[in-house]
Amino acid sequence: MTTFPQGMTVKLYNNLQNDGINAVYTLVWLLLLFTLPLPAFCLLPGRARR
């Protein structure tokens, strides 16, 4: 079996399809932890300039 590099979203999808929902909880929380604050950090400097 050949393995290919995977981004986090592809890894989540593959694990969900192969192993079920219990296998992806950790990856989902890591994804949310790192991606949800990003829009806030992008918007904060713009609000400070007004």
Steps between C-alpha positions, in 0.01 A plus 500: 500500500637839402449795732478858384552823695173627641382831633310502826157520336576205270635303795180573695284385210699180448502414869128571525425272205731220615482506880184688597430813701696395810825497302476866395415681825860597577570625148175698492586678827851581376359637175249718687758616752732630228251624241223672697720776650648587159213725378500685834872570474453628146216734597650644820770718337240649266276603788789657691577737208148647486 
